[in-house]
Amino acid sequence: MKKISKKSRGGHWLKEPAGAIHILKAVRDAVPDAIPVTVKMRRAFDDTPEMQRNFEYLFDACYDIGCAWVTVHGRTVEQKYLGPSRWEPLKRLVDKNPDRLIFGSGDIWDVNQIFRMIGYTGLTGVSVARGCIGNPWIFRQARTILAGNDPQSPTIAEQREVLEQHFDLALAVNANTRDPELMTAKNMRKFGIKFAAHHPKADEVKKQFIYVKTLEEWREVLERWYV
Ligand SMILES: Cc1cc2nc3c(=O)[nH]c(=O)nc-3n(C[C@H](O)[C@H](O)[C@H](O)COP(=O)(O)O)c2cc1C
């Protein structure tokens, strides 16, 4: 909150829609026509009528400028992550703009909530954020449901494969640090803890990931629990 206000980042622009529109126009002009430009914003800066008007003004402008769609997170900036993402304002937005592509965001923790949010609001689509950290299978599960089948949980082998792939990608990101492997093992601990939720022995595996501090310890957890 402090940073976005001080440095005029992200949600700050919901307080200054004319400036936001200026930026969006510049982006739309700079990007080749064939490439869609999309916008992501919270549902308002706060719950005052003035900020509601700002949101609507900016939201309409996005489509007038030629943005392909807007994704709206159902929390205000002021709310940070406190309290739920409200779906009613998203539903009202869809009801008022039936011909526009509108995406929603907020509190999608499992695959069923994707369909619940779309069912309730009528949104074109939803964006999955914290709910896919440690659960990349949520997208596969959504496709399975769309095809009319029951979603499957990932097998142990699939979980291991993704843990290893995630580790390798993190290692590449940390390549320029003093001890890339140690750094990556430490970074991956928090993801391991999230991934553990899919394991049949979730509590035990979670505890093991909590103690990971070195590459050897990371490998030991995989060797012991993901075979
Ligand atoms: C690690 C992380 C990074 C994010 N980065 C962005 C971002 O770059 N741009 C953006 O519009 N929202 C970003 N968000 C916000 C999410 O897209 C989403 O709107 C918000 O987390 C609410 O959805 P959720 O309750 O399903 O997590 C980020 C969220 C997280 C957790």
The ligand as an SDF file (V2000), in Angstrom:
LIG
                    3D

 31 33  0  0  0  0  0  0  0  0999 V2000
    2.7430  -13.6650   -6.1040 C   0  0  0  0  0  0  0  0  0  0  0  0
    1.6590  -12.7860   -6.7040 C   0  0  0  0  0  0  0  0  0  0  0  0
    1.9690  -11.9410   -7.7530 C   0  0  0  0  0  0  0  0  0  0  0  0
    0.9820  -11.1240   -8.3360 C   0  0  0  0  0  0  0  0  0  0  0  0
    1.3190  -10.3030   -9.3610 N   0  0  0  0  0  0  0  0  0  0  0  0
    0.3640   -9.5470   -9.9570 C   0  0  0  0  0  0  0  0  0  0  0  0
    0.6880   -8.7210  -11.0740 C   0  0  0  0  0  0  0  0  0  0  0  0
    1.8330   -8.6470  -11.5220 O   0  0  0  0  0  0  0  0  0  0  0  0
   -0.3240   -8.0110  -11.6420 N   0  0  0  0  0  0  0  0  0  0  0  0
   -1.6090   -8.0560  -11.1730 C   0  0  0  0  0  0  0  0  0  0  0  0
   -2.4920   -7.3990  -11.7180 O   0  0  0  0  0  0  0  0  0  0  0  0
   -1.9430   -8.8200  -10.1080 N   0  0  0  0  0  0  0  0  0  0  0  0
   -0.9870   -9.5620   -9.5030 C   0  0  0  0  0  0  0  0  0  0  0  0
   -1.3190  -10.3400   -8.4220 N   0  0  0  0  0  0  0  0  0  0  0  0
   -2.7020  -10.3150   -7.9290 C   0  0  0  0  0  0  0  0  0  0  0  0
   -3.4620  -11.5020   -8.4690 C   0  0  0  0  0  0  0  0  0  0  0  0
   -3.4880  -11.5300   -9.8700 O   0  0  0  0  0  0  0  0  0  0  0  0
   -4.9130  -11.5860   -7.9680 C   0  0  0  0  0  0  0  0  0  0  0  0
   -5.6910  -10.5460   -8.4980 O   0  0  0  0  0  0  0  0  0  0  0  0
   -5.0430  -11.5450   -6.4730 C   0  0  0  0  0  0  0  0  0  0  0  0
   -4.0380  -12.3470   -5.8470 O   0  0  0  0  0  0  0  0  0  0  0  0
   -6.4240  -12.0440   -6.0470 C   0  0  0  0  0  0  0  0  0  0  0  0
   -6.6550  -13.3450   -6.4570 O   0  0  0  0  0  0  0  0  0  0  0  0
   -6.5540  -14.6050   -5.4310 P   0  0  0  0  0  0  0  0  0  0  0  0
   -7.4050  -14.2320   -4.2080 O   0  0  0  0  0  0  0  0  0  0  0  0
   -7.1200  -15.7610   -6.2290 O   0  0  0  0  0  0  0  0  0  0  0  0
   -5.1050  -14.7550   -5.0720 O   0  0  0  0  0  0  0  0  0  0  0  0
   -0.3510  -11.1550   -7.8320 C   0  0  0  0  0  0  0  0  0  0  0  0
   -0.6530  -12.0200   -6.7660 C   0  0  0  0  0  0  0  0  0  0  0  0
    0.3250  -12.8290   -6.1960 C   0  0  0  0  0  0  0  0  0  0  0  0
   -0.0510  -13.7300   -5.0480 C   0  0  0  0  0  0  0  0  0  0  0  0
  1  2  1  0
  2  3  1  0
  2 30  2  0
  3  4  2  0
  4  5  1  0
  4 28  1  0
  5  6  2  0
  6  7  1  0
  6 13  1  0
  7  8  2  0
  7  9  1  0
  9 10  1  0
 10 11  2  0
 10 12  1  0
 12 13  2  0
 13 14  1  0
 14 15  1  0
 14 28  1  0
 15 16  1  0
 16 17  1  0
 16 18  1  0
 18 19  1  0
 18 20  1  0
 20 21  1  0
 20 22  1  0
 22 23  1  0
 23 24  1  0
 24 25  2  0
 24 26  1  0
 24 27  1  0
 28 29  2  0
 29 30  1  0
 30 31  1  0
M  END
$$$$
